[in-house]
């Protein structure tokens, strides 16, 4: 074995350290730049958000006949969503909800879904310098957040449930997914989201049970 010193670049993630400030940063700027170049978005204007409030993606936007399906074959939709998914899993939890919505249409995407995926790319273009940042702390406090919409899917009336946990200022665990059941009130949808977050919080607590953690769940 050879000690090559501190790692600065691992599986496409660039590592920044500032020991004087006790800061550790994880960035995928180089990876995002490659994806932007690959899908021809490098010179496009950036988007302030991955999805605007009120943006809807549904089955009516899917190809309705063979001609439209053949037309969509020239767009590498699945490849684009896969590239977004990799960034989301590694360092960009802020696009989790958008990527989850786009993933629902991989089997039969329409031009509206393609444009929505490109919009997420344009958001990454404007925020490609963002990174997950962790700051040294003598008090390890894990803070969790949960949220849900109500009947957000126009096709199935299912909800989108999500949670995010932070440690030392950076995300360590998150999830955004469509619910398996239809709920009859906003309160029930929010309760289930909080329940899912509590399950993950319990696991995180026992993950480091030999250390003293303070766990907060916020809705």
Secondary structure, 3 states (H helix, E strand, C coil): CCCCCCCCEECCEEEEEECCCCEEEEECHHHHHHHHHHCCCCCCCCCCCCCCCCCCCCHHHCCCCHHHHHHHCCCCHHHHHHHHHHHHHHCCHHHHHHHHHHHCCCCCCCHHHHHHHHHHHHHHHHCCCCCEEEECCCCCEEEEEEEECCCCCCCCCCCEEEEEEEECCEEEEEEEEECCCCCCCHHHHHHHHHHHHHHHHHHHHHHCCCCCCEEEEEC
